[in-house]
């Protein structure tokens, strides 16, 4: 399946707040020889992104002359070294360097800057709860942050990391604070990028919005070309999704050499993946392959980076179009793994944000409860000096308040438990989420393996679902998904495991079931979907589904192997005309055309309702 909606380049976001800042640390009077080194340090801090080559040269000279610097400026130099390490994508090395600045520098401004950078490192390393906890501390410190550059970095970090968690309205609000603060007028470019990017990802504005022109012009005036090109990336993404590949190519190619000159891997990989998509849409397979391979080479080596997922998707599309079935299948499997992993990572960010939010609320209520309890104790000691009746009434009121706090703490805990339960269910259809399906299926397979009972895995994918979304809209598409799930549930046993893998792709694990039984049951599911009652806004929509089946007698009890074999069977079902059940790779399938439509009257699907996991419906 091809992901729809805004392309969220989170690896770029996770480091961009590092850019364009310089320290405002005041310097004590120093001898003339040392002053030149201090000036060199501040100049290097100021030009990190506007003249990165000169910054690297100065950094090398300062590392050799650090003995000439006062103690405070030595810590500033250590911070810049850590910043450059993170800029290069060497996050494991940057993390201890930043932690040392936070814990040992004793400089409040540097501590804020290093904490903001450290939040990025924790986010990139998928330590989301720790990252959001530190971000909360950073936001609480904002009113006391007097240094202009440290304040910008804290606000920018809040804006970009909340975008990272999908909290686009909050992120836009912090970006607006940068724009509203007269002292931060030198960072109008960054503030505009943070706000526009959050609004674009949140579907509040389109990539053609005039605000992007104003933002790009502002960044060019302040010599922040990197941010200007980041905004151009959003514009190109929008153009591709609107079917204007030539417009996107002209924009990307005219600034590609600039992006390469930054030597910033995440942004280069983003441009490469956009170029691969644009060339694919234009039908230039050789160029699409070239830039997809470049995206894999240039991306930060995070297994679930979106640029890698999109690159594998482009390579799969190219090889499939060229008829290279084996290569296409290999890229399809890599795309499926990286894309599903990426989407799991998105879910983990949102869950971490909500968890930390609930924890902070609970901690605040506990502190309030302790404060009120202390007031009660103090009042009780003064009962002999105050009117007894009035004091008791006040105590009763305080006890009521404490009880209300305890009640809210209980509700908060129940809310946390409910949120975790929701994480196991698909929010649209109510069936198991992908990760919960995997957990349940693996547990059942272990039981089946010990008892040597057969089990079967069925993958099903709605046919031509992109046509439904394009013709009737995503709201109707969601109703069709619910209709298909309801049709299937009437034919499932109590101990079958039914889950949504993503988009229009679902899976059913059938324990204590032979391959022949599973084929018959899959056929009943196929017929049920095709014959599902037409109701409401979906009464004009007729859909069918293709099924791929794998069994433990051929694939063993490993879920990963069962998924691969079932997906291969689904791949064959799509190629054979859809609306059918295929078992294994032996070509033994049940053909059942959907009513009123020949089996081979459509070309391959190119999209999905929610754009989640990879599937054979591109074939």
Residue, then its C-alpha position, 0 to 999 in steps of 0.5 A: x500500500x502507498x501511504x496517503x496524507x502528509x509525509x512527516x519527515x520526523x528525522x529532520x524535525x528531530x534535529x532542526x531546532x538545533x539549527x540557527x542558534x547561538x549563545x548569548x552568554x555574557x563574557x567577563x573581561x579577559x586579556x586580549x589574547x584570550x578575547x580573540x578566542x572568545x570572539x572566535x567561539x561566539x562567531x562559530x556559534x552564530x554561523x553554525x548553519x548559515x556558513x557550516x564550512x566556516x563553522x567546522x574550520x573554527x571548531x577545529x581551531x578552537x579545539x586546539x586552543x581550548x586551553x586559552x578559553x575561560x572555564x565557562x567558554x570551555x563548556x560552551x565549546x563542549x556543547x558545540x562539539x556535541x551539537x556537531x556530533x548530533x548534526x552528523x547523526x552520531x547520536x549515541x556519541x552526542x548523548x553522553x556529551x550533552x549529559x555532561x554539559x547538563x550535569x557539570x557545566x553549572x551554566x543555566x543557559x548552556x544547561x537549557x540548550x543542552x537539555x533541548x538538544x538532549x530531548x532530540x537525541x532521546x527522541x531519535x533513540x525512541x526513548x520517548x517517555x524520557x524525552x517528553x519528561x525532559x521536555x516538560x521540565x524544559x517548558x516549565x523553565x521557560x518563564x525563568x529563561x532570560x537568555x534570548x537564544x536559550x529561550x528560542x531553543x526551548x520554544x523551538x524544541x517544544x514546537x518541533x517535538x510536539x509536532x513529532x508526537x502529532x500534537x500539531x495545535x500545541x506545536x503551532x502555539x509554541x512556534x507562534x510564541x517565537x514569532x510574537x517575541x520581539x527579542x526573537x525576531x532574528x529567529x522569525x525564519x525558524x518560527x515560521x518553519x515550525x508553524x507552517x510544518x506543524x499546520x501542514x502535517x495537521x492538514x490545517x494548510x495546503x502546501x500551496x499556501x502563500x505562507x510558504x512563500x513568505x516563510x521561504x523569503x524570510x529564511x533567505x533574507x536571514x541566510x537560513x537556506x536550510x530551513x528554506x529548503x525544508x519548506x520547499x520539501x513540504x511544497x514538493x510533497x504536496x505537489x506530488x500528492x496532487x499529481x504535479x510531479x513535474x512541478x515538484x521535480x523542478x523545485x527539488x532539482x533546482x535546489x538539490x545541490x544546495x541541500x547536498x552542500x549542507x552535508x546534513x544526512x536527514x534532509x538529503x535523504x528526504x529530498x532523495x525520497x521525494x525525487x524518487x516518488x516524483x520520478x516514479x509518478x512521471x514514469x522515469x523508472x531509472x531516475x526513480x531507482x537512482x534517487x531511492x538508492x541514494x535515499x537509503x545511502x544518505x538516510x540516518x541508519x534508523x531502521x524505521x526512518x520514513x525516508x527508508x520506507x519510502x525508498x523501499x516502496x519506490x524500489x518495489x514499484x520500479x522492479x514490479x513495473x519492470x517485471x523483476x518479480x524476485x527483486x520486487x518481492x524482496x523490496x516489498x518485504x523490506x518496505x513492509x517491515x520498515x513501514x509497519x515499524x515506522x507506524x508502530x513508532x508513531x503510535x509509541x510517540x503518541x502513547x508516550x506523550x499521553x502517558x507522560x501527560x497523565x503522570x505529570x497530572x497525577x504528580x501535580x494532584x499528589x503534591x496538591x493533596x500533600x499541601x492540603x494535608x499539611x494545611x489541615x495539620x497546621x489548622x488542627x494545631x491552632x484549634x485551641x486559639x481559633x473558633x472551634x466551629x469555624x476551624x472544623x468547618x474549614x477542616x471539613x472543606x479541606x478534607x472534601x478537597x483532599x477527597x476530590x483530589x483522591x477521586x481525580x487521582x483514581x480517575x486519572x489512573x483509570x484513564x491511563x488503564x483505558x488508554x492502554x486498553x485502547x492501544x490494543x484495539x484499532x480505533x476505526x474497526x474495533x478489531x485487534x491493532x497490528x501489534x496486539x494481533x502479533x502478540x496474541x497470534x504468537x502466543x497461540x502459535x506457541x500453544x499450537x506448537x506444543x500440542x502439535x495442532x495445525x493453525x492457519x494464517x489468512x491475510x485479506x485485502x480489500x480490492x480497488x480500495x483506493x478507487x473507493x476513497x478517490x470516488x466517494x471520499x475517506x469517510x465512506x471508505x471508513x464505513x466500507x471498512x467497518x462493513x467488511x469487518x462486520x461481515x467477517x465477524x459473523x463467520x469467525x470462531x470465538x478463539x480466532x484472532x482477528x486484527x487490522x494490519x493497516x489500511x485495508x489489510x486484515x489478518x486472521x489466525x485460525x488455531x486448531x484448523x487444517x489448511x482445507x478447513x481454512x480455505x473453506x472458511x476463507x471462502x465464506x469470508x470472501x463471499x460474506x464481504x462481497x454479499x455484505x448488505x449495502x446500507x447508508x452512505x455505502x449503498x452504492x459501493x460494492x467491494x470484494x477482497x483477495x485472500x492469501x492463506x498459509x498453514x503451519x504444516x507448510x510454514x511452521x509455527x513461526x509467525x514471521x514465516x507464516x506472514x511472508x507465505x500468506x503475503x506471497x499467496x495474497x500477491x498471487x491472488x492479486x495478480x490472478x485477478x483479485x476476489x479469490x482465495x490462494x493457498x501457498x505458492x502452488x497455484x491452488x486457489x479458489x476463483x470467485x468473481x465479485x457480482x457484476x464485475x469480471x475478475x480482471x477488469x482493474x489495474x493494480x491498486x495504488x493506495x489505501x485508506x489510512x496509508x499504514x502497512x505494505x501489501x500486495x494490492x499494488x500489484 
